[in-house]
Amino acid sequence: MARDFYDVLGVSREASEADIKKAYRRLAMEYHPDRNNGDPQAEEKFKEAAEAYEILRDPEKRQRYDRFGMAGVRGSGGGAGFGFSHFDLSEALNIFMRDFGGLGGFDAIFGGDRRRARRRGQDIQIRLRLTLEDVAHGTARKVKLKALERCEQCDGRGGTGSQPCQTCGGAGEVRRAAQSLFGQFVSVSACPACRGEGTTITEPCEECRGDGRTRAERVVDVEIPAGVSGSHYLTLRGKGAAGPRGGPAGDLIVELEIEEDPRFERHGDDLVYDLPVSFSQAALGSTFEVPTPWGAESVEVPAGTQSGTILGLRNKGLPNLDHGRRGTLHVRIHVWTPSKVSPKLREVLEQLAELEGDPPQDEGLGRRFWNKMKEAFGA
């Protein structure tokens, strides 16, 4: 089971952004592959720290993680569930260099040669519309993508033959010295000629012109688990655009949009269904058939039921994303009053009025109704 991201970084849930960045830098320096001779355990800790940092440094992602846990921020590796998946090493290295490698270059940190990670492809973001039935039962979709894919002619290599970049001499970076009021400083950036790779292709592929990618169309299978909501999204690792010249692919990020079902109100895992009944049905009691995401169900309305009464059908709501147990379908009773009264019905109602008398004066009736609503939905 995946560790908690806060535990990974060794910080509290109230930690500031500065504390999170400081904790990540300490772990990254300790477990970086160049400091541990490629030790697999250290590499795993390095990648784990990078993923925890990438989530907690982003206020929006952190809020979703605090609220939903892994389900709110992460998709499982190549599939589309809600699970934990480490970054690959090049991705973790890119994160470290992005935030801590810009001042003096990588060798200023470790005193050695820079380990150049292959450039990662772009993430692709799409949106899927789901019905309440999809939420209840889970579903699978096929998504057609048109994106940069690995060139088949050169197998993503960009061509044949390579030589050190003449601009950066194979370093993959260029340095520029400048003078300021505070003295001389050196800025380091990726080489514009080789884009940080340190080498150039001597015989570029005619199909992709040395990039290792061509635009193509493919179909991706997306599995949506039951119990999702509009605040969730799926991350499919490595299903985005291909990286240039054999670089790792980006991610496919699937935003979920849940269509409203006119029959129900949704409150988390619980649903509300409004059931209109006539005065005689409410007074005498009756049995009704109501819809649920799992098929029609019978509900017994007892004699003397008041308008606003809420009857619960357990396990007829939506499944919970974390534990799978279903919520409750709340049937809210509305006593229906006819807008048009026929002469015969008027006669009957007048006779009833003489028999029933005045309704009781209970000032607490409305208060009790709202208390029931709060109890039902945890307000």
TORBAZA-378692 format. One record per atom (N, C-alpha, C): x, y, z; residue in three letters. Coordinates in steps of 0.05 Angstrom, whole numbers, plus 5000, padded with zeros to 4 digits. Example, Ala and Ser with C-alpha at 12.3 -4.5 7.8 and 13.67 -1.06 7.14 Angstrom:
<pts>
526448865156Ala
524649105156Ala
526449345156Ala
525749555142Ser
527349795143Ser
525850015157Ser
</pts>
This chain:
<pts>
501749765000Met
500050005000Met
501850255000Met
501050454985Ala
502650704982Ala
502750855008Ala
505150975013Arg
505451135037Arg
504051405033Arg
503351535055Asp
502151805054Asp
504251995045Asp
503552185027Phe
505452375016Phe
506852545038Phe
505252615058Tyr
506452775080Tyr
508552605095Tyr
508052345099Asp
509952175112Asp
512452135095Asp
512052125068Val
514352095050Val
516352325054Val
515252565056Leu
517052805059Leu
517752865088Leu
516352725106Gly
516952775135Gly
516053035145Gly
513653135135Val
512553385144Val
509753345154Val
508753545169Ser
506053525179Ser
504053625157Ser
501453565162Arg
499453655143Arg
499153965143Arg
500154095163Glu
499954385164Glu
502554515153Glu
504354365141Ala
506854465132Ala
506454675110Ala
508154885111Ser
508055095091Ser
509355005065Ser
508955165044Glu
510155095019Glu
513155095021Glu
514255285037Ala
517155295040Ala
518255045055Ala
516654955075Asp
517454705090Asp
517454465071Asp
515454445054Ile
515254225035Ile
517654225016Ile
518354455006Lys
520554474987Lys
523154415000Lys
523554505025Lys
525954445040Lys
526254145045Lys
523954015053Ala
524053735059Ala
524653565034Ala
523453645012Tyr
524053504987Tyr
526953534978Tyr
528053774980Arg
530853814972Arg
532653644989Arg
532153625015Arg
533853465033Arg
533853165024Arg
531353065018Leu
531152785010Leu
532352734982Leu
531952924964Ala
532952904937Ala
536052904937Ala
537253074953Met
540153074955Met
541252814967Met
539752704986Glu
540552455000Glu
540452214981Glu
538252194965Tyr
537751954950Tyr
538251984920Tyr
539352204912His
539852244883His
541552014872His
540951904849Pro
542451674838Pro
545451734835Pro
546251984829Asp
549052044826Asp
550552034852Asp
549152034874Arg
550452024900Arg
550251744912Arg
548851564898Asn
548551294910Asn
549251074890Asn
550951144870Asn
551950944851Asn
549750774839Asn
547450894834Gly
545250754820Gly
543850544838Gly
544050574865Asp
542750384883Asp
539750384878Asp
538550154872Pro
535650144866Pro
533850254888Pro
534550194913Gln
532850294936Gln
533050594938Gln
535350704935Ala
535650994936Ala
534151124912Ala
534351004889Glu
532951104865Glu
529951114870Glu
528850894883Glu
526050874888Glu
525151094908Glu
526751144928Lys
526151364947Lys
526351634934Lys
528151664915Phe
528451914901Phe
525951974884Phe
524951764870Lys
522551794854Lys
520051844872Lys
519951704894Glu
517651734912Glu
517452014923Glu
519852124931Ala
519952394942Ala
519152594920Ala
519952544895Ala
519252734874Ala
516252734869Ala
514952504870Glu
512052504865Glu
510552634888Glu
511352574913Ala
510052704936Ala
510353014934Ala
512753104927Tyr
513253394925Tyr
511653514903Tyr
511453384880Glu
509953494857Glu
507053524864Glu
505853354881Ile
503053384889Ile
502753604910Ile
504353594931Leu
504053774954Leu
504854064949Leu
506554104928Arg
507454374922Arg
505254534907Arg
503454394895Asp
501254514879Asp
498854544897Asp
497954794903Pro
495654834922Pro
493154684914Pro
492454674888Glu
490054544879Glu
490254244882Glu
492554124874Lys
492953834877Lys
493053764906Lys
494253934922Arg
494453874951Arg
491753874964Arg
490054054956Gln
487254064966Gln
485753814959Gln
485953724934Arg
484653484926Arg
485753234941Arg
488353234945Tyr
489553004959Tyr
488653004989Tyr
488553235001Asp
487553255029Asp
484653165032Asp
483153215011Arg
480253145012Arg
479652855004Arg
480952764983Phe
480352504971Phe
482552294973Phe
484952374983Gly
487152194983Gly
488152134955Gly
489251894951Met
490351824925Met
488251844903Met
485751794910Ala
483551794890Ala
483352064877Ala
484052274891Gly
483652544880Gly
485852634861Gly
488152504862Val
490452614847Val
491852424829Val
491252164830Arg
493051984816Arg
491551764802Arg
492451694778Gly
491451464764Gly
493551244764Gly
492851004761Ser
494750784762Ser
496250764736Ser
498850704738Gly
500750694715Gly
499550704688Gly
499350464674Gly
498450464647Gly
495450434645Gly
494150374667Gly
491250344666Gly
489850594673Gly
487350584683Ala
485950824689Ala
484350804714Ala
485450674734Gly
484050674760Gly
485150894777Gly
484550884803Phe
485651074821Phe
487650924839Phe
490150934832Gly
492150794848Gly
494650964850Gly
496850834860Phe
499350984863Phe
501350884842Phe
502751074830Ser
504650994810Ser
507051184812Ser
509451084816His
511851254818His
512351384791His
513751614792Phe
514751734768Phe
517051554758Phe
517551574732Asp
520051444722Asp
522351624729Asp
524751514727Leu
527151654736Leu
527551924722Leu
527251924695Ser
527652164680Ser
525752384689Ser
523252314695Glu
521352504705Glu
522152624732Glu
523052444750Ala
523952544776Ala
526452724774Ala
528252654756Leu
530652814752Leu
529853094740Leu
527953094722Asn
527053354711Asn
525853534732Asn
524353414750Ile
523153574772Ile
525353694789Ile
527353534796Phe
529553634813Phe
531053854799Phe
531753814773Met
533254014759Met
531654264754Met
529054234751Arg
527254464747Arg
527354664770Arg
527354554795Asp
527054724818Asp
529754774832Asp
531754604828Phe
534254634842Phe
536754634825Phe
536454594799Gly
538854574782Gly
539454814766Gly
537955034769Gly
538355274752Gly
540455464761Gly
541555434786Leu
543555624796Leu
546255504795Leu
547655544773Gly
550355444770Gly
550455164758Gly
548155044750Gly
548154794737Gly
548354564756Gly
548154324745Phe
548054074761Phe
550754024775Phe
552954094761Asp
555554044772Asp
556054224796Asp
554654454798Ala
554954624822Ala
553754494846Ala
551854314842Ile
550554174865Ile
552253944874Ile
553153774855Phe
554453524862Phe
557453524855Phe
558353724840Gly
561153724833Gly
561853514812Gly
560053444795Gly
560553244775Gly
559153314749Gly
559153124730Asp
557853174705Asp
554853164708Asp
553453314692Arg
550553314693Arg
549453054681Arg
547652934694Arg
546152694683Arg
543852814667Arg
543852784641Arg
541752904625Arg
539452714622Arg
537152794631Ala
534752634627Ala
533552684599Ala
532652474587Arg
531352514561Arg
528852684565Arg
528352854545Arg
526053034547Arg
523452874546Arg
521652944563Arg
519052814565Arg
517052944546Arg
515252774536Gly
513152874518Gly
511053034534Gly
509453174519Gln
507353344532Gln
505053184542Gln
503853284564Asp
501353164574Asp
499053234556Asp
497153064554Ile
494753114538Ile
492353114557Ile
490653314555Gln
488353334573Gln
485753324557Gln
484053144566Ile
481453114553Ile
479253114574Ile
476753134565Arg
474453134583Arg
472452924574Arg
471452764593Leu
469452564588Leu
466852624603Leu
464652614589Arg
462052654602Arg
460852384610Arg
459952364635Leu
458952114646Leu
456052154656Leu
454451944654Thr
451851954665Thr
451851844694Thr
449651874708Leu
449451764735Leu
449651464734Leu
448651334713Glu
448951044710Glu
451850964708Glu
453451124693Asp
456351074692Asp
457651084719Asp
456851284735Val
457951324762Val
457251084779Val
454750984777Ala
453850764794Ala
455250504787Ala
455650444762His
456550184754His
459450184744His
460650424740Gly
463250434726Gly
462850384697Gly
464850474681Thr
464550444652Thr
467250444639Thr
467350374614Ala
469850384598Ala
469250534572Ala
471150704565Arg
470850864541Arg
473350834523Arg
472950854497Lys
475150864478Lys
475451154469Lys
477851264472Val
478351544466Val
480251554442Val
479451704422Lys
481151734398Lys
482851984402Lys
485551954400Leu
487452174404Leu
488952224379Leu
489552474373Lys
491252554351Lys
493552704363Lys
495952584365Ala
498152704379Ala
500752614367Ala
502952714377Leu
505652644368Leu
506252364378Leu
506852174359Glu
507451904366Glu
510351834357Glu
511351624368Arg
514051534360Arg
514151474330Arg
516151584317Cys
516551544288Cys
517151254282Cys
515551134265Glu
515850844259Glu
518350804241Glu
518950994224Gln
521150964205Gln
523850944219Gln
524251104239Cys
526851104254Cys
526650994282Cys
524250894289Asp
523650774315Asp
524150984337Asp
523651234331Gly
523851444351Gly
526551554356Gly
528651454342Arg
531351544347Arg
531951814334Arg
530451884314Gly
530852144300Gly
532752114276Gly
533851884272Gly
535751844250Gly
537951654257Gly
540151664243Thr
542451494248Thr
544951664253Thr
546651564270Gly
549151704276Gly
548751934294Gly
550651984311Ser
550552214329Ser
553252324333Ser
553352574340Gln
555952704346Gln
555552914368Gln
557552984383Pro
557253184404Pro
556353454392Pro
554653574406Cys
553553834397Cys
555854034394Cys
556054174372Gln
558154364368Gln
557754624384Gln
555254674391Thr
554654924406Thr
555454894435Thr
554754674447Cys
555354644476Cys
557654454482Cys
558754334461Gly
560954144464Gly
560153884478Gly
557553824477Gly
556553574489Gly
555653604517Gly
555853844528Ala
554953884556Ala
551953894559Ala
550553974538Gly
547653984540Gly
546654244551Gly
548454424559Glu
547754684570Glu
549654894562Glu
548755134562Val
550555364556Val
550555554580Val
552755674584Arg
553155864606Arg
553756144595Arg
552556334608Arg
552956614600Arg
553756774625Arg
556056904623Ala
556857074645Ala
555957364640Ala
555057484662Ala
554057764660Ala
554957914684Ala
555058174681Gln
555858354703Gln
553458494713Gln
553158514740Ser
550958664752Ser
552158844774Ser
550358994787Leu
551259164809Leu
552459004832Leu
551658744833Phe
552558584855Phe
555058414847Phe
556058454824Gly
558358304815Gly
557658124791Gly
559457944784Gln
559057764761Gln
557357524769Gln
555557444752Phe
554057204757Phe
553857044731Phe
553356784734Val
553156604712Val
550456484710Val
549156504686Ser
546656374682Ser
547056124665Ser
545555914672Val
545855654659Val
543155584647Val
543055504621Ser
540555424609Ser
541155194589Ser
538955054581Ala
539254834562Ala
540254944536Ala
541954784523Cys
543054864497Cys
540854884476Cys
540655114462Pro
538455144443Pro
538954974418Pro
541354894412Ala
541954734388Ala
541154444391Ala
541954324414Cys
541254034418Cys
539053994438Cys
537954224448Arg
535754214468Arg
536454054493Arg
538954094501Gly
539753974526Gly
540653684525Gly
540753564501Glu
541553284498Glu
544553244495Glu
545953444487Gly
548853424484Gly
549853304458Gly
547953184443Thr
548753064417Thr
546753154395Thr
547753134371Thr
545953194348Thr
546152954329Thr
543952924313Ile
543752704294Ile
545352784268Ile
547052594259Thr
548552654235Thr
546952604210Thr
545152404210Glu
543452344187Glu
540552344196Glu
539252574197Pro
536452584207Pro
534552414190Pro
532552304203Cys
530452144190Cys
528852334172Cys
528252234147Glu
526752394129Glu
523852424137Glu
522852224151Glu
519952234159Glu
519452434181Glu
521152434202Cys
520652604226Cys
522652844227Cys
524552854208Arg
526553064207Arg
528253094232Arg
528752854244Gly
530552854267Gly
529252874294Gly
526652924294Asp
525352954320Asp
524652684333Asp
524352474317Gly
523552214328Gly
520552184332Gly
519052374323Arg
516152364327Arg
514652464302Arg
512352344297Thr
510552434276Thr
507752444287Thr
506152614275Arg
503352644285Arg
501652404274Arg
500352274292Ala
498752034285Ala
496252014302Ala
494551824296Glu
492051784311Glu
492151514323Glu
491151494348Arg
490951234362Arg
488651234381Arg
487850994390Val
485550964408Val
486550864435Val
485650994456Val
486450924483Val
483950834499Val
484250604512Asp
482150504529Asp
482250634557Asp
479950754565Val
479850884591Val
477750744608Val
478550644631Glu
476650504649Glu
476050704672Glu
473450754677Ile
472650934698Ile
471450764720Ile
472550784744Pro
471450624767Pro
468750744776Pro
467150574789Ala
464650674800Ala
465150864824Ala
463351054827Gly
463451234850Gly
464951494845Gly
465751554820Val
467251804815Val
465352044816Val
466452274818Ser
464952524818Ser
466352724799Ser
465052954795Gly
466253154778Gly
468853274788Gly
469453234814Ser
471953344825Ser
474353154820Ser
473852914809His
475952724804His
477052744776His
479452644772Tyr
480552614745Tyr
482352374745Tyr
482852264722Leu
484552034718Leu
487152114706Leu
489352004715Thr
491952044702Thr
492951784691Thr
493251764665Leu
494251524653Leu
497151564646Leu
498951434661Arg
501751474657Arg
502651374630Arg
504251544617Gly
505551464591Gly
503651444568Gly
501151554571Lys
499251544549Lys
498951814534Lys
500652004541Gly
500552264528Gly
502352254503Gly
503352494495Ala
504952514471Ala
507752394475Ala
508852274455Ala
511552154456Ala
513652374461Ala
515752304475Gly
517952484479Gly
519752494454Gly
521152714449Pro
522852734426Pro
525252544428Pro
525952424405Arg
528352254403Arg
528452044425Arg
526251894428Gly
526251674448Gly
525651754476Gly
524952004481Gly
524352094508Gly
521751974518Gly
521351964544Pro
518951834555Pro
516451994547Pro
514251854544Ala
511651984537Ala
510552134560Ala
508952334554Gly
507452474575Gly
505052314585Gly
503352444600Asp
501052314612Asp
498452394598Asp
496452234599Leu
493852304590Leu
492152364614Leu
491252604617Ile
489652694640Ile
486752714631Ile
485052564644Val
482252544637Val
480552684658Val
479352904651Glu
477553044669Glu
474752924666Glu
473452894689Leu
470752774689Leu
468652974694Leu
466652974677Glu
464353154679Glu
461752984682Glu
460353004704Ile
458052844709Ile
455452994701Ile
453952874682Glu
451452994674Glu
449352974696Glu
447753184699Glu
445653174719Glu
443452984710Glu
442452834729Asp
440152654724Asp
437652794735Asp
435652864718Pro
433353014728Pro
431752864749Pro
432152604752Arg
430652464772Arg
431752494800Arg
434252554802Phe
435552544829Phe
437052794835Phe
437352844861Glu
439353034872Glu
441652864883Glu
444152934878Arg
446352784889Arg
447652934912Arg
448152794934His
449552894957His
451652694964His
453952704951Gly
456052504955Gly
455152234945Gly
455052034964Asp
454151774956Asp
451151744958Asp
449751934970Asp
446851924974Asp
445452064951Asp
442951964946Leu
441252094925Leu
438552164938Leu
437252364927Val
434552444936Val
432652424912Val
430452294917Tyr
428352274897Tyr
425752394908Tyr
424552574894Asp
422052704903Asp
419652534893Asp
417952444912Leu
415652274905Leu
413052424911Leu
411552504890Pro
408952634895Pro
406852424901Pro
405252474922Val
403052294929Val
400552464933Val
398252354929Ser
395752494934Ser
395152504964Ser
393252674971Phe
392452684999Phe
391352425010Phe
389752294993Ser
388552035002Ser
390751825005Ser
392751824987Gln
394951624989Gln
396551675014Gln
397051935020Ala
398651995044Ala
397051925069Ala
394451985069Ala
392851935093Ala
392351635097Ala
391851485076Leu
391151205079Leu
393551015077Leu
395751125066Gly
398150955062Gly
397950815035Gly
400250765023Ser
400350634997Ser
403150544990Ser
403350384970Thr
405950284961Thr
406650404933Thr
409150494930Phe
409950624905Phe
412450494894Phe
412750514869Glu
415250424856Glu
416950664848Glu
419450674857Val
421150904852Val
423650804837Val
424850984820Pro
427250904806Pro
429750924824Pro
431650754819Thr
434250764831Thr
436350704810Thr
438950764815Pro
440950684795Pro
441150384791Pro
439850224808Trp
440049934807Trp
437349804799Trp
435549964787Gly
432949864780Gly
430749964798Gly
428249924790Ala
426050024806Ala
425849874832Ala
424950024853Glu
424649904880Glu
421949994891Glu
420649824908Ser
418149894921Ser
418750034947Ser
417150244953Val
417350384978Val
414650404990Val
414450345016Glu
411850355030Glu
411550625044Glu
409450765036Val
408751025049Val
406650965070Val
407350995096Pro
405450925117Pro
403051115118Pro
400851015129Ala
398451185132Ala
399151425150Ala
398151655143Gly
398651895159Gly
401252025153Gly
402551965131Thr
405152085124Thr
404752375117Thr
406452545129Gln
406352835124Gln
408052915101Gln
407353135088Ser
408953245066Ser
411653325077Ser
413853255063Gly
416553305072Gly
417853075087Gly
416352865092Thr
417452625105Thr
419552495086Thr
421752405098Ile
423852275082Ile
424051985090Ile
423751815070Leu
424051525074Leu
426651435061Leu
428151265074Gly
430751175065Gly
430850895053Gly
432050865030Leu
432550605019Leu
435650555020Leu
436550405039Arg
439350365043Arg
440550195020Arg
443050265014Asn
444650114993Asn
443450154965Asn
441750364961Lys
440650424935Lys
441750684924Lys
443750794937Gly
445051034927Gly
447450964910Gly
449551124910Leu
451851084893Leu
454150954909Leu
455850794896Pro
458050674911Pro
460150884918Pro
461450834941Asn
463651004950Asn
466150924935Asn
467651124925Leu
470051064910Leu
472150924926Leu
472350984952Asp
474550864968Asp
473850584977Asp
471450544989His
470850275000His
468650124986His
467350244966Gly
465350104949Gly
462650074961Gly
462250144987Arg
459550114998Arg
457650324987Arg
455150254983Arg
453250434971Arg
451950624991Arg
451250854982Gly
449851044999Gly
446850984999Gly
445251175008Thr
442351135012Thr
440851304991Thr
438651194982Leu
436751344966Leu
434551454984Leu
434451714987His
432451845004His
430051924988His
427751814995Val
425251874981Val
423752094997Val
423552324984Arg
422352564997Arg
419452584989Arg
417552575007Ile
414752565001Ile
413652854997Ile
412152884976His
410753144971His
407853074967His
406153184985Val
403253144982Val
402253324960Val
401153204940Trp
400353344916Trp
397553464919Trp
397253714912Thr
394653844912Thr
393753904884Thr
391353804876Pro
390453854848Pro
389954144842Pro
390854234819Ser
390454524812Ser
387754574800Ser
386454364789Lys
383754384778Lys
381954184793Lys
379654274802Val
377854114818Val
375254084803Val
374453834797Ser
371953784783Ser
369653814803Ser
367153854793Pro
364853884811Pro
364653644830Pro
365053394820Lys
364753164837Lys
366853164859Lys
369353224851Leu
371553234871Leu
371053454891Leu
369953684882Arg
369453904901Arg
367453814922Arg
365453664913Glu
363353564932Glu
364553384953Glu
366353204944Val
367653024962Val
369453174981Val
370953374971Leu
372753524988Leu
371253695009Leu
368953795001Glu
367353955020Glu
366353775043Glu
365553525036Gln
364753345056Gln
367053275075Gln
369453245063Leu
371853185079Leu
372553415097Leu
372253655088Ala
372853895104Ala
371153905129Ala
368653815126Glu
366853815150Glu
367753605170Glu
368953395161Leu
369653175178Leu
372453215191Leu
374353325176Glu
377053325186Glu
377653555205Glu
376153775205Gly
376653995223Gly
379154155215Gly
380054325234Asp
382454495229Asp
384954335235Asp
387154385219Pro
389654255225Pro
390854345251Pro
392454185265Pro
393654265290Pro
395654495286Pro
395754675306Gln
397654895305Gln
400254805318Gln
402254735301Asp
404754635312Asp
406954805299Asp
407954995315Glu
410055175304Glu
412655035300Glu
413054805312Gly
415554665309Gly
415654475286Gly
413454465270Leu
413354275248Leu
415454325227Leu
415754575219Gly
417754645199Gly
420554605209Gly
420954665235Arg
423654625247Arg
424354325247Arg
422454155253Arg
422953865254Arg
423653765226Arg
422253875206Phe
422753795178Phe
425653855170Phe
426654095176Trp
429454165169Trp
431454005185Trp
430753945210Asn
432553775226Asn
432853495213Asn
430653395202Lys
430753135188Lys
432553155164Lys
432353375149Met
433953415126Met
436953425133Met
437553555155Lys
440353575164Lys
441453305172Lys
439753145186Glu
440552875194Glu
441052705170Glu
439352735149Ala
439552565126Ala
442052605110Ala
442952865109Phe
445152925091Phe
447653025107Phe
447553005133Gly
449853075149Gly
450553365148Gly
448553535144Ala
449053825143Ala
449653935171Ala
</pts>
